[in-house]
Every structure is written in structure tokens, then in C-alpha cells.
Amino acid sequence: MTNKYKTVLYIGVTNNLVRRVHEHKNHLIKSSFTDRYNLEYCIYYEEFVYFDLAIKREKELKKWSRQKKEALINKKNPEWKELVNEKGFKNRDSSLCSE
């Protein structure tokens, strides 16, 4: 997730991405990191069959530098377009799915 200026990046894990994006866009979790920094745009996601693998990947990505995270985003979404909004997936990319 990022803000409209793309100055902040947030990495999280969820079992329902569309619902979670809705929560971020509508600032439903007050005083959260995403609420404070107006993170409303999902510009990158990965899907996993198993939740424990998603958690492992989240922890890995959170350790990365901003530069490395940007390179990952640029590889799949070079224009940093919003991929998921509260109405659903705008561009479902099966290459983002892992096991």
C-alpha cells in the first residue's frame, strides 16, 4: 500500500485483500499506520496458497531497503497503478501467486 504521493510503503498480510483495501481506503482502523499516512493504494500484492508462507514473505519484505522494494514493484507494476481497490482486482496477475 502507498499514499497518493507514493512516499510511504506499507507491507501487510491478509486473507481477504479486497476487504483489507476497503478498510484502508475508508480509514476504518483509526490511528493505524495506514490511517496516519493515508495509505489507500494497493500497487503490489502477492498471493499464497498457505498463510504461513505469506507471513514468512511479509517478514522477508519488511527487512528490505526501500530501493529493493521499489525494484520489486517496478518489475510487476512500473507505473505504480492501483491494482486492487475496494471494488475488486483491477489487474489480476497470476504471476504474483506463490505456494
Order of alpha helices (4+ residues) and beta strands (2+ residues): alpha-alpha-beta-alpha-alpha-beta-beta-beta
